[in-house]
Structures are given as C-alpha cells and as structure tokens.
Amino acid sequence: MQHYFDDSSLLRHVVGHRLTALSGPRALLVMAAHPVAFAGFFAHTGALDDPYARLRRTATVMDAVAFGTKARADKLTAHVRAMHRTVSGELPEAAGPFPAGTPYRADDPKLLLWILAALAESAMLVYGKYVRSLSDDELNALWADYRLVGRRFGLRERDMPRDIDGFRAYMAGMYASGELFVTPAARALAIDVVMHPPVPLRAKPLVELVNQITIGWLPRDIRRQYGFYWDPLRAVALRGGAEYVKRLVVPVLPLRLARAA
C-alpha cells in the first residue's frame, strides 16, 4: 500500500505526538482571527455550534494524510475540497479592513493557506515547546511536509511559502498586516473553546494546561483582541511549565501514551 508519508517523515512524529493535540484550540483561534476565514470556515459551515467537532474532523483528515494510505487520504481530502467548493458568501458587516459585502469562498487559496498555516504554526510551536526543540533544518523539512498536505487540500506549490524562512515571513506579515480582526462572534467562539473543552472528568486537571497553551502562546495582539487577560507572572509560569513538561515528563512517557497514532 502506498502512503504520502513514512515513519521517517517529521510530520508523523509531530502530529502523532499526543501533546501536539494540545495545539488544536490555539490553531482554531488563530484561524478565527481572520474575519473572512472566520465567515467561510466557521460561521457559514455551522462550526460555531461545536468548534471541537470541526477540530476533530480536521484531525481525522490530517491523520489520514499523515498515517493512512494514499487511497484513504485522497478520498477524504477530495470530499473536503468538494465541500469547500459549495461554501461562498459575503461578509454581513464590516470587520476590520474588510467592508460589508466582502466576498469569500472556502476554496480561496489565500484563505486555505491561512487555515493550513494556523495548523502548522501551532503544531510547530507546541511540539517545540513541550516535546523537543526542532532545528531549522527539521522545521524546513516539516514545512515541506505541510506543503504536501496543502496540495491535498487544493493549494498549488506557488500558493505556499517555499521554505521555513518564507513561512516565518508569511506569518509575521499576516500578524502585522492589519487583516486580523477578532469579531464579536469570533470572541464568543474563543470563550466557548477555552471555557468548555470537551474533556472527560478524569482529564479536568489538563484543562488549565490546555488553556495556558491556547491563550499564552497566542500572539499578543490577537490575545488582546480576544479579550483574554495575561500578565508577566503567567508568562513566566507558561514558559516554566513548558520546560518542565519537555525535560521531565516527555522523556518518561510510555511510547503508547506519547503517540496518538
């Protein structure tokens, strides 16, 4: 059977680690900070009713691409592309630099890239902070893997940054562009994501860790727009907690617990 990735692929190591799953809520909020992407991928599709259901669907497709056969990955990503082609509309009201009536399509390469980039950046950040640091060469290889994922979702090579330096420049440019504007509906989504994570009772102690990752590792301006409180003491605790998990917890985790797939 043919696969897009094998066990030597960094993508498998990163998305297959259970701690990387903690990057999901942050990725959701980064995605939703773009008001046009928010309209196309959340408000239009009903994902506001259960944002974690959208995250689970995304994880299912990502796992198929990373670990499944090419046949299964192609089947699931073809379905996603077909769904994207049916999603279009206009912003009902102005949002930041975008006037009311701004059109959107879920298959717009610029919006698709933002969704892919939010997933990739969040996974890179959380894996690097909580599992192990990645060298620039490893990050370059990992971004190359994400580019392949992007191709399965309909992006062309020229639609995506060519290497990790280009990816960093793209993210920095987006954060400085003024295009990211958290709408009241996105802010309500953020509160729901942070306050009501769907974890079983035995996992409740993890909620604070998930929330620290979700809020603390957001870019400062995005965190401010969402209305989340943060202070220097929490920042110190966040970084200290990351080092604790990386140095003392991850090395002793049984492999079956560390790997999600």
C-alpha positions in Angstrom: 0.0 0.0 0.0 1.2 3.5 -0.8 1.4 6.3 1.7 2.2 10.0 1.4 4.5 9.8 4.4 6.5 7.2 6.2 8.0 6.8 9.6 11.0 9.0 8.7 8.7 11.9 8.0 8.7 14.7 10.6 5.0 15.2 10.1 4.3 11.8 11.5 6.4 12.5 14.6 4.9 15.9 15.2 1.2 15.3 14.6 1.4 11.8 16.0 2.5 13.0 19.4 -0.3 13.4 22.0 1.0 16.7 23.3 0.8 18.2 19.8 -3.0 17.7 20.0 -3.0 20.5 22.6 -2.2 22.9 19.8 -5.7 22.4 18.3 -7.6 25.1 20.3 -4.8 27.7 19.6 -5.0 26.8 15.9 -8.8 27.4 16.0 -8.4 30.8 17.5 -5.6 31.8 15.1 -7.8 30.7 12.1 -10.8 32.6 13.5 -8.8 35.8 13.9 -9.1 36.3 10.2 -12.7 37.7 9.7 -13.1 36.4 6.2 -11.7 33.0 7.0 -14.0 33.0 10.1 -17.0 33.7 7.9 -16.1 31.0 5.4 -14.9 28.2 7.7 -16.9 28.8 10.9 -20.0 30.9 10.6 -21.0 29.6 7.2 -20.5 26.0 7.9 -22.1 25.7 11.3 -18.8 25.1 13.1 -19.8 27.7 15.7 -22.3 25.2 17.2 -19.5 22.8 18.0 -16.0 24.1 17.2 -14.4 21.0 18.6 -16.3 18.9 16.1 -14.6 20.8 13.4 -11.3 20.3 15.1 -12.0 16.5 15.3 -12.9 16.4 11.6 -9.7 18.2 10.7 -7.7 15.9 12.8 -9.3 12.9 11.2 -8.3 14.1 7.7 -4.8 15.1 8.8 -4.3 11.6 10.4 -5.5 10.0 7.1 -2.9 12.1 5.1 -0.1 11.5 7.7 -0.7 7.9 8.5 -3.2 6.4 6.1 -2.9 5.0 2.6 -2.9 7.3 -0.3 -6.3 5.9 -1.3 -7.9 6.9 2.0 -6.2 10.3 2.1 -7.3 11.1 -1.4 -10.8 10.0 -0.7 -11.1 12.2 2.4 -9.4 15.2 1.0 -11.4 15.0 -2.2 -14.6 15.2 0.0 -13.2 18.3 1.8 -12.4 20.0 -1.5 -15.8 19.3 -2.8 -17.4 20.7 0.4 -15.2 23.8 0.1 -16.5 24.4 -3.5 -20.0 24.8 -2.1 -19.1 27.4 0.5 -19.3 31.0 -0.6 -20.9 34.2 0.6 -20.3 37.8 1.7 -19.4 39.4 5.0 -22.7 40.6 6.5 -21.0 43.6 8.2 -17.6 45.3 8.2 -14.8 43.6 10.1 -11.5 45.4 10.5 -10.2 46.4 7.0 -12.9 44.3 5.2 -16.1 46.1 4.3 -19.6 44.6 4.5 -20.2 42.7 1.3 -16.6 41.4 1.0 -17.0 38.1 -0.8 -15.5 34.8 0.4 -15.0 31.3 -0.9 -13.8 28.4 1.1 -11.6 27.3 -1.8 -9.9 30.6 -2.0 -6.1 29.8 -1.9 -5.4 32.7 0.4 -7.9 31.5 3.0 -6.8 27.9 2.6 -3.2 28.9 3.2 -4.2 30.7 6.4 -6.0 27.6 7.7 -3.0 25.4 6.9 -0.6 27.9 8.3 -2.5 28.2 11.6 -2.4 24.4 12.0 1.3 24.2 11.1 2.4 27.1 13.2 0.5 25.9 16.2 1.8 22.3 15.9 5.4 23.5 15.4 5.1 25.8 18.4 3.6 23.3 20.9 5.8 20.4 19.8 8.9 22.6 20.1 7.9 24.0 23.5 6.6 20.8 25.1 8.2 17.9 23.3 11.6 18.8 21.9 13.2 21.8 20.1 13.4 21.5 16.3 16.4 22.7 14.3 15.9 25.0 11.3 16.6 22.0 9.0 14.0 20.0 10.8 11.5 22.9 10.6 12.2 23.2 6.9 11.5 19.5 6.4 8.4 19.8 8.5 7.1 22.7 6.5 7.8 20.7 3.3 5.6 18.0 4.7 2.9 20.6 5.4 3.2 21.8 1.8 2.4 18.3 0.6 -0.7 18.4 2.9 -1.6 21.7 1.4 -1.5 20.2 -2.1 -4.1 17.5 -1.0 -6.4 20.4 0.1 -6.2 22.1 -3.3 -3.3 24.5 -2.8 -0.7 24.8 -5.6 3.0 25.0 -5.0 3.0 28.7 -5.8 0.3 29.3 -3.3 2.5 28.4 -0.3 5.8 29.7 1.0 8.7 27.7 -0.4 10.6 27.1 2.8 10.6 27.7 6.6 12.0 31.2 6.2 9.3 32.1 3.8 6.7 30.6 6.1 8.0 32.7 9.0 7.9 35.8 6.8 4.4 35.0 5.8 3.2 34.6 9.4 5.0 37.8 10.5 3.4 39.6 7.6 0.0 38.4 8.4 0.3 39.3 12.1 1.4 42.8 11.1 -1.0 43.3 8.2 -4.0 44.6 10.0 -6.1 41.9 8.3 -6.6 40.0 11.6 -9.6 41.4 13.4 -11.4 39.4 16.0 -15.2 39.9 15.6 -17.7 39.6 18.4 -18.8 36.2 17.1 -15.1 35.0 17.0 -14.7 36.3 20.6 -17.7 34.3 21.6 -16.2 31.2 19.9 -13.0 31.8 21.8 -14.7 31.9 25.2 -16.6 28.7 24.3 -13.3 27.0 23.2 -11.5 28.0 26.4 -14.2 27.5 28.9 -15.9 24.4 27.7 -13.3 22.0 26.3 -14.8 18.5 25.8 -12.6 16.6 28.1 -13.7 13.7 30.4 -13.8 14.2 34.1 -10.6 12.4 34.7 -8.8 14.8 32.4 -10.1 18.0 34.0 -6.6 18.8 35.5 -5.4 19.1 31.9 -7.8 22.0 31.2 -5.6 24.6 32.8 -2.6 23.3 30.8 -4.7 23.4 27.5 -5.9 26.9 28.4 -2.4 28.1 29.1 -1.3 26.8 25.7 -4.3 28.2 23.9 -4.1 31.7 25.4 -0.5 32.1 26.4 1.0 31.2 23.1 -1.3 33.4 21.0 0.4 36.5 19.5 0.0 39.4 22.0 -2.3 41.5 19.8 -4.6 38.5 18.9 -4.8 37.6 22.6 -5.7 41.2 23.4 -8.4 41.3 20.7 -9.9 38.1 22.1 -10.1 39.8 25.5 -8.0 37.3 27.4 -6.2 38.5 30.5 -2.5 37.8 30.7 0.3 39.0 32.9 4.1 38.6 33.4 3.7 36.0 36.1 1.5 33.8 33.9 4.1 34.2 31.1 6.8 33.0 33.4 4.7 30.1 34.6 3.8 29.2 31.0 7.5 29.0 29.9 8.5 27.2 33.1 5.7 24.7 32.6 6.8 24.0 29.1 10.3 23.3 30.2 9.1 21.1 32.9 7.0 19.0 30.5 9.7 18.8 27.9 12.6 17.9 30.3 10.9 15.8 32.9 7.5 14.5 31.7 8.0 13.6 28.0 11.2 11.6 28.5 9.4 9.2 30.8 6.1 8.9 29.0 5.5 5.4 27.7 5.6 5.3 23.9 2.0 4.2 23.8 0.9 7.3 25.7 3.2 9.7 23.8 2.0 8.6 20.4 -1.5 9.5 19.2 -1.3 7.2 16.2 
